[in-house]
Amino acid sequence: MAHCVIPEAEAILDREFPVLDHGFVRLVDYLGSDERIVQSARVSYGAGTKSYREDAGLIDFLLRHRHTSPFEQVILTFHVKLPVFVARQWIRHRTARVNEISGRYSVMKDEFYVPAPEDVALQSSDNKQGRQAEPLDPAGAEAVRTELAAGQKAAYESYKALIDRGIARELARIDLPLSLYTEWYWQIDLHNLFHFLSLRMDGHAQKEIRLYANVMFDIAKTICPLACASFERHNLSAVSFSGEEFQALKRLLSGDQAGLKGKALERFEEKLKNGKQL
């Protein structure tokens, strides 16, 4: 099969899509497309002549039934600039190939993430790892932003002074904060990218990494629009139920009470209300 060339993807190669205040996502390269997924799925008996509709149906069937190996035939390489604290969440996804800028070899740039005023909020009272939806008042948010920026400036001035004194870069960097921007090349196949996106586009993920995930999904759509449409339909917009919840749903549909209590009932009702995987 010939190399896949997608005009829509070619048009955005090497374009920086801005994220946060100094970050970006850039598509460096890609291998494969919807056509490659279909070809690899049909390899046992040949592609033959298939219509667009048949290809879309096959991709949808594969994704819906978790036949994942054909999606691994598509590979995307991104260049990402992101704050270190986002990178530390991101790197938990270990099914990619990563090469990150090294503070041992390079002098790090004076670039730090400062959240926008609307993103400054108090700790959530019911979510131990998140913030409240309601932001601080403008004056309070600006005070927090000023304090963050002052700490970043002081840390970088100390770092630069150590560099100027000839202290080894690998030591000079150790007090730089998590808000520092780093960069890496991140290569991943489509199956594992979908797993990353299903977690990092979810409303429970931290907003900063969600913004990166949203941009990457938009880029992926230019390469595999059929696969991304299926992923959106069967994952992002889908709800999964436990066996107990599924039986309760069947009873509800037949007019009986759900039969769930306590936290189990709360989770079940939230799924029905929000249409989200929990």
N, C-alpha and C positions, 0 to 999 in steps of 0.2 A: 504494500500500500504506500502511496506517495506521502511525502511529508505534508502535514496539515498546515495550511496557511489560512488564517481567518482575517479578512480585511479589517473587521472591527477591532480586533486585538492588535493588529499591526499599527493601527492608527493611534493607539495609546501607549505603545512601547516606549519606555524611558520617560514618560510624562509623570511629573510629580503631582500626586493628588494630596493636597494639604490636609493634615489632621492635627488638632490642638493648635498651640501657638507657634511651635517651631517644627513640628513633625510632618512626615509625609509617608505615603506608600507609593512605590513605583514598580510596575511590571517590567522585569528585566528580560524574561524569556518564558516560553511555554512550549510544551510538547503534547500534541494530541488535541482532540476536540470531541464534540458529540459523536462525530463520525468514527473516531478511534474507539470510543466506548462500544458502539454498535458493532464495529468490525471485530473487536476482540471477543464480544459475546457470541458472535456467529462463526467464529473461527472453525468450529468443529464441522460445519457443513457449508461454509462459504457464504459470502454476502448476498450473491444473487442480485436481483433488481428490487430494491425496496423503496417505498415512498417515504416522504417526510413524515407522514402520519404514522406509518408503521414503525419508523425509527423512534419517534416520540413515544409510541406505545411500548416499545421494547425497553427503552430507558426507564420509563415510568414503572414498568413491571419489575425491572432489576432493582431499582431503588426501594420500591414498596416492599419487596420480599427480601431485602438485605443481601442480594447477590452483589457483593461489593468489589470483587476482583477486577471487573472491567473498568471501574472508575479509577483504579490505581494505575491504569495505562496513561492517564492524563497527568502531567506534571507542570507545576507553575513555580517560577522563581521570582521572588519579590525582594526589592531593596526597601528596607523600612527604617525610618528614623523615629525613635520613640523614647520616652522617659524610662529610666532604669527600673522604676517600680512597676511600670507596665511590662517591661521585658521580663521581669522576674515572675509575673503571672503567666506570661506567654510561653516561657520556656518549659513550663510544666507539661506542655504538649510535646512529647518526646519522639513523635513519629515524623519529624522533619529533619532536614540537614541545615545546619546553622553555621555561619561564620561571622563573628562579631568583631567590631573594632576593638583593639587592645590598648588599654591605658598604660601598658608596660612599654609599648613601642611608640605610641602617639601622644602628643600633648592634647588633652581634651579641650573642646571648645567651651567658651563661656556662654553656654545655652542651657537654660533651666525652664522647667514647666511651672507656670503660675496659673492656677485655675481661673477661669472667667468668673466674674461676680455671681452669675446665676448658678454656678457649680459649687459655691461655698455654702456648706450646710452643717448643722449639728449632727452628732452621732444618732442613728436611728434607735428608737426605744425598743423595737421588736426585731431588729436585724443586727446581730453582733458584728457583722462584717460590712455594713453599709451605712450610708448617710440618709438623712431625712429627705423627703421629696421637696419640702419647702425650703428655699434658700434663706440665708441670713438677710437682714435688712441691708440696703446698699451701704450704709456707713460701716456696719459691722463687717460686711464682706470685704470692703476696701481696706479696713484695718488688718484683716487676716492676710490679704494679698501683699500688703506692704511689709508685714512681718516676715512672710515667707521669702519675699524678694531680698530683704535685708540679710537674712540668714544665708541665702544663696550667694550673695555678693561677698560676704565676709569669708565664706568657705572657699570661694574661687580665688580671692585675693591671697589667702593663706597658701593655697595650692600653687599659685603662680610664683609666690615668693620662694617657696621650696624649690621649684623648678629652676628659678633664676640663680639659686645658690648651688645648683648642681646636684641636688638630692635626686636619687634615682626615681624615675617616673613611677615605678611600681610601688614606691613608698609614698610619694607625694600625693597620689590619688586617693589614699585610703579614707580621708575625711570628707570626700566629696559626697553630697547628699543624693538620695534616691530620685530627686527631681531632675538630675543631670540627664541630658539627652545622650543616647548611644545610637549606634547604627549597626544593622546586620543585613546579610543576605540570607533569605529564608526560602528553602526549596521544599515543596511538599506535593504529594499526589492528591488528586481530587477527593478520593474517599476520605483521607485523613483531614483534608481541609474542611470538608463538610462536618466532620466531628468537631473540629475546632470552632467552626462557625455556630454549630448548634448550641455550644456552651457559651461562647463569647458574644453572641448576638442576643442571648436571652436577657430579659429584664433584670435578672438577679446578678448579672455580671457588673463589674465596676464600669461606670459610664465611659471612662477614658479608653478602656480596651474595647468596649462596644463600638466606639467611633471608628477604630481601626478595622474591626471585623466588618462593619457595614461597608466601608470603602472596598475592602478585599472581595466581598461578595459581589459588589457592583462590577469589579474588574473580572471576576470569574464568569459573570453573565455574558461578557463579550466573547469568551472562549467556548463555553458550554451552555448556551441558553436553555436547551432542552433539559439537561441534567439539573441545572439550577432551578428551573421551574418545578421539576419534580421534587427536588429537595425542599423548596419553599412550601409545596403542597403537603408533603408527607412528613415533614419534620418541623419546620419553623411554625407552620400554622396548624400543626396536629397536636393531639392530646394522647398520652399513653396512660392506660389504666392497669392497676394491679388486678390479679385474679379476683380478689375480694371486691374491688371496686366495680369490676365488670359485671359480676353477679348482681351487685346492688343496682347498677344502671339498668340491667334487664328487668329487675323487679320494679324499678321506678317506671319504666316504659309500660309495664303491664298494670300499673296502678297501685302496686304495693309500696309500702314504705321502704326506704333504702336499707335500713337495718344496720347502719354504721353509727358509731358513737364517738364522742370526744374528738381527739386530734384527727382520727381517721375521717370522720365526717367533715371536719373543717377543710382538710386537704381536698377531699372529694368535691365539696362545694366550690372551692377556689378554682379547681380545674374546670368545672362546668361553667363558672362565671367568666374566667379569663381566657379559656382556650389555650392554656400554656402547659408545657411539660414541667412537672415539679420534681 
